[in-house]
Amino acid sequence: MIGEPVARLSVVEVAAGGLEEAVRRVEGYCFDLAAEVPVRAWLFQEAASGERVLLLLMHHIASDGWSVGPLLHELGTAYQARMAGEPPVWDAMPTQYADYTLWQQELLGSSEDPASTVNSQLAYWRKALEGVPEELALPSDRPRPAVGSSRGATVGLSLDAEVHTRVVRMARERGASVFMVLHTALVALLTRIGACTDVPVGSVTAGRTDESLEDLVGFFVNTLVLRTDTSGNPSFAELLDRVREVDLAAYEHQDVPFERVVEELNPTRTAGRHPLFQVMLVLQNTARPLLELGPVRTAPEPVTVRNAKFDLFAELEETFDPQGHPTGIHGVLEYATDLYDQPTADRLAQAFTLLLDTAGTQPDLRLSDLPLTDPATQQAQLAAWNNTTRPYPPTTLPTLFEKHATRTPEHTALIHDNHTLTYRQLNERANQLARCLILRGVGPERIVAVKLPRSIELVVALYAIHKAGAAYMPIDPSYPQDRIDYLLEDAQPVLVIDEGTYDSLSTQQVPAAVRLPSPGEIDPRSPAYVIYTSGSTGRPKGVVVPHSGIVNRLLWMQDEYGLDADDRILQKTTSSFDVSVWEFFWPLAVGASLVLAKPEGHRDPGYLAELIREKAVTTLHFVPSMLEVFLQHDAVRGCTGLRRVFCSGEALSGDLARRFHTTLDAELHNLYGPTEASVDVTYWRSTPLHTDGATVPIGRPVANTRMFVLDSGLRPVLPGVVGELYIAGAQLARGYLGRAGLSAERFVACPWGPAGERMYRTGDLARGSADGVLEYMGRADDQVKVRGFRIEPGEVEAALMACAGVVRAVVVAREDRPGDQRLVGYVVPAVGTALEGVSVRARLAARLPEFMVPSVVMVLEQLPLTPNGKLDRRVLPAPEYAVAGSSRAAATPTEAWLAEVFAEVLGVDATRIGAEESFFDLGGHSLLAARLISRIRTGRTVELGIRTLFNTPTIGGLAALIDSDTVGADAIEAADPLAVMLPLRAGGHRPPVFCIHPAVGIGWVYSGLLRYLDADTPLYVLQSPMLSDPAERPASLVEIAETYISQMRKVRSTGPYHLVGWSFGGGVAQEIAARLQSEGDEVGLVAVLDGYPVTPEELTVETSGLGALLDSVGMLPASRGAAGEGIGRAAVDDRSPDIDEQQFLGLAAEPGSPLSLLPARALALLPRVFATHVALSGAISGRVFGGDLLFFSAALDRGDGRPTPDAWRPYVAGAIDVTDVPVAHGAMTGPDALAVIGPVLAARLRTTVSA
């Protein structure tokens, strides 16, 4: 204790073998620095052996590593004096730690003095560490946790005497130190394993720059950040020169404390990593101090490290023989167990040793040429990862099919709608068509283009082409004519089969002499199909795949997944996308059945779910983005017959896999592969127990296929390190049609196979685990995948550049909202040219397939560049989907005042609001609109109404009205805010959305939807005629529906019609939808917001009283639920919502109430309007709507006696897709509810439109 001159040290007895555990228990002791000295000691004695261990524990506040020597020396001196019966005698210390503190303060000087040492050294560190990476991108076994545990462990790291000698020699020859050589090796290793070329490493200096400090016990060390540029692939010797320069400069500026540097630079702090650097290197090159206790023999006892201060910490020590010759460098690599497992740490330690060993003999080797594994280990790893050999016979697709056409001729082969074909019928049709094709010159090494929609005829055509010995080239009939013309010109097919050609061929009489080649006559090496993929040069490229490749793929798939005759595979992938190949040919190669989705049916999850149930589909494929949409559909849980689902085309997230396993009782398989390797080359089965990663692995190679993860020099990388993925084996394509140069560039010689073997360079980044499981890590180039489609931005950029007036263009894939990846184009117009993004996009749509057309094209004055003149993609502006026009700043006093009002109501920074940005696009909704209008009226004494805000929702537009000489209620509110058809957004080329009012009769409660719907989607609300005409009194829902249909037809004469209805409006929406269908009109989306088809007998006082009216517009506290919006007064009690008319009118007229904007005459009519609609809510006609219903349920109101979405079942023929919204019924158009509803509606509208 403080004040005690002597701390008694008792012997602690421990059981045999218990020393290590005893030490472990006390080594984590926490000092209370306010109550005890920062040094503690324990003396343990093992009972059996009598061996004793002295453990000294010192806090860093009072000592450092150097202090161990002086402390042990003084401890030995004191021990020997006491053994002699004498008190220890201490020499007077000429310098104390307090002197050092004062000296350091004097050295550094004042921060107020510009010429002080502290300021000059901080200036150095600011410059040296400007832009330093916040975190090294090192491979790890686990993602970095948000908060680190500090748990760690160590592995040994050792260089023998020979390597040590070479290191010493190299240091001497280059004018460097041994530490600098080790530092060079470390940054070389970090660069090679993924840390890029800007590598900060931490180290320490002893801080004892004066001899008088050497024998002091205290904390003198300082931490330095040594930042090395490893760019340009320098030789080891060149890199050592760079390191030497960096280290010497750091040593010259070592006096300012590290904590002060961190404070000055203020890097982003997180609890999961060390600031400024995460890798530390320390070299001890002085003799380890020993404790000399006279006759008592002592030896240092190693302590197992169980914590980690950094991600990686190489702590090394030089040793020498008595003559001073190097005998080795030994130590440990400490690693954070949050990130690394021991095998990974071992590999890093071995790589460091090998790299340094090689550099010692070949210092002129480039970094990329320094080995990280020895050849034997590398060969063993490649062999273990690629043990895939299976003896498949050489054969073709027609051979596989005809075997089952002979074996099971009457088994169902094809199912499409209500039509089926047996194997015999399909074989006969294909044979007939194949003979016709042969008459047209179709045969081996020829290409036949197929431009047919998904149908039985399409399948017959594909099989007939193969039977004739040729290859098919699919063309999506929906492609723009420009695209189709290019494909035909490039491929030069001998024939194009479209619907007219098919009809002509299928009725043609064929002479008996025309003979089909037998399946055995077709060479397995001949092309089976040609599929075009996006091209980086602006030209699509045709991939030529032989029968041998795709047959290997199908035979492996059958071995692995084992379809039988009862299986049915759903064919829903567009034929121009390579996944369609195995959908078309796998089932009929093994005796199963193929179910064809209707054309464009693959976009409709409700239809797919129904088809899966109706046709007993057992197997199908999704790209992950479509699986996401599919799983959201309520009908999916009814797909109980599904056995297996395959995913490919995009990275499959762990979160999506988890939701799959909680939704469906089926297998989920993640596949990976490019078109150039017969669709898929790796596989992985996802299970509920293994979905904890950010993405699901792509797995291991399929049969007769080998995968290599290589660096830029085509050398295998270490397990866990990211490299480029290469593919070799039986499934490689021949190459690109007519593009020999590109084929040679992408299909390169394989160093690990027989002479002449090729491997395909995918451009994909991946890493492999120690046991060979591959994980997809993105792209090495700019290629992207959107909704599973492979897109080369260069091709889209070339199309943009072809647009008149465009001088520069760039295309990127952005995911500004989670799960919503979109292609975005940026163009720079020629000087003096005015471009509009919408018109540029329209020109692209005439040239490119739909999936390649950017969602938005933004016009920029110039593209952002990095300091070295390259395009800086990171700072390209976020796309403006909803905001039209400029986002100029407020320019007039009225605009500036309105910007402040907008900011106050919206809760945003006024400086971020442009004068031409819509209030609703900025997050406004009906309740906020009421507040905004009230605030404007108060501040400018202007009779501004809600209709004006809908018509003129921008600061600039409102300011112009307010500043107008004709300003006034009549001028501003010329349009009737109570019109039956009220446009919230009239502009846009897509089919509009019509929203039907709730029982209160007002429609502008839907205004909050504007921010979620795409900018080119018009939004109209239908309002009750009773609000403006007291004589109106509809007798039924049918009458209301007929009135509203006539209004809708004035806006849009033909379908598709999209309908949304809240509460009472839901019943009207269903009635409108059913009537439109019966009249032959197309109905797209029908969405109901917590509305139910009730009967008059089910109504209660609560649902028809004035309290319920307030609840319906979110003015009761209970109705606000999670939204926290609305008006709450003591006069309205949640538990007794009945109020009289006077109370109602008073509350409704209060400033800020969403009803306060109504004219007094309309406000007085509200109780009658509401009561009429409530009374009619059960008067449904009973018509059945033939489509799907999107239902949003108010989750906070769910309970006994409340209807469920299934109440709609008698009136909806399609699926009912339910989404829970965490609010009460009255808050269903509030901001919290629309944050859930809006994105779902927008996504469904996009799907419906694209379908």
Secondary structure as UniProt FT lines:
FT   TURN            2..3
FT   STRAND          11..14
FT   TURN            16..17
FT   HELIX           19..27
FT   TURN            33..35
FT   STRAND          39..46
FT   TURN            47..49
FT   STRAND          52..58
FT   TURN            60..62
FT   HELIX           65..67
FT   HELIX           68..83
FT   TURN            84..85
FT   HELIX           97..108
FT   TURN            111..112
FT   TURN            114..115
FT   HELIX           117..128
FT   TURN            129..131
FT   STRAND          151..159
FT   HELIX           161..173
FT   TURN            174..175
FT   HELIX           178..192
FT   TURN            193..194
FT   TURN            196..197
FT   STRAND          198..205
FT   HELIX           211..213
FT   TURN            214..215
FT   STRAND          222..229
FT   TURN            231..232
FT   HELIX           236..252
FT   HELIX           258..265
FT   TURN            271..272
FT   STRAND          279..284
FT   TURN            294..295
FT   STRAND          312..320
FT   TURN            322..323
FT   STRAND          326..336
FT   TURN            337..339
FT   HELIX           342..361
FT   TURN            363..364
FT   HELIX           367..369
FT   HELIX           375..385
FT   HELIX           397..407
FT   TURN            409..410
FT   STRAND          412..416
FT   TURN            417..418
FT   STRAND          419..422
FT   HELIX           423..439
FT   TURN            440..441
FT   TURN            444..445
FT   STRAND          447..450
FT   HELIX           456..467
FT   TURN            468..469
FT   STRAND          471..474
FT   TURN            477..478
FT   HELIX           481..491
FT   STRAND          495..497
FT   HELIX           499..506
FT   TURN            512..513
FT   HELIX           519..521
FT   TURN            524..525
FT   STRAND          527..533
FT   TURN            536..537
FT   STRAND          541..546
FT   HELIX           547..561
FT   TURN            565..566
FT   STRAND          568..571
FT   TURN            575..576
FT   HELIX           579..589
FT   TURN            590..591
FT   STRAND          593..596
FT   TURN            599..600
FT   HELIX           601..603
FT   HELIX           605..614
FT   TURN            615..616
FT   STRAND          619..622
FT   HELIX           624..631
FT   HELIX           634..638
FT   TURN            640..641
FT   STRAND          644..647
FT   HELIX           654..663
FT   STRAND          667..672
FT   HELIX           675..677
FT   STRAND          682..686
FT   TURN            688..689
FT   STRAND          699..701
FT   TURN            703..704
FT   STRAND          705..710
FT   TURN            712..713
FT   TURN            719..720
FT   STRAND          723..729
FT   TURN            730..731
FT   STRAND          735..736
FT   TURN            737..738
FT   HELIX           740..746
FT   STRAND          747..749
FT   TURN            751..752
FT   TURN            755..756
FT   STRAND          758..768
FT   TURN            770..771
FT   STRAND          774..779
FT   STRAND          784..786
FT   TURN            787..788
FT   STRAND          789..791
FT   HELIX           793..801
FT   TURN            804..805
FT   STRAND          806..817
FT   TURN            818..819
FT   STRAND          820..829
FT   TURN            831..832
FT   HELIX           837..845
FT   TURN            846..847
FT   HELIX           850..852
FT   STRAND          856..859
FT   TURN            867..868
FT   HELIX           873..875
FT   HELIX           893..906
FT   HELIX           910..912
FT   TURN            915..916
FT   TURN            919..923
FT   HELIX           926..940
FT   HELIX           946..951
FT   HELIX           955..963
FT   TURN            965..966
FT   HELIX           969..972
FT   TURN            977..978
FT   STRAND          981..985
FT   STRAND          993..996
FT   TURN            999..1000
FT   HELIX           1004..1011
FT   TURN            1015..1016
FT   STRAND          1019..1022
FT   HELIX           1025..1027
FT   TURN            1030..1031
FT   HELIX           1037..1051
FT   STRAND          1057..1062
FT   HELIX           1064..1078
FT   TURN            1079..1080
FT   STRAND          1083..1089
FT   HELIX           1096..1098
FT   HELIX           1101..1104
FT   HELIX           1106..1112
FT   TURN            1113..1114
FT   HELIX           1117..1120
FT   HELIX           1121..1123
FT   TURN            1130..1131
FT   TURN            1134..1135
FT   HELIX           1141..1148
FT   TURN            1151..1152
FT   TURN            1154..1157
FT   HELIX           1160..1176
FT   TURN            1177..1178
FT   STRAND          1189..1194
FT   HELIX           1195..1197
FT   TURN            1200..1201
FT   HELIX           1205..1211
FT   STRAND          1216..1221
FT   HELIX           1225..1227
FT   TURN            1228..1229
FT   HELIX           1231..1250
//
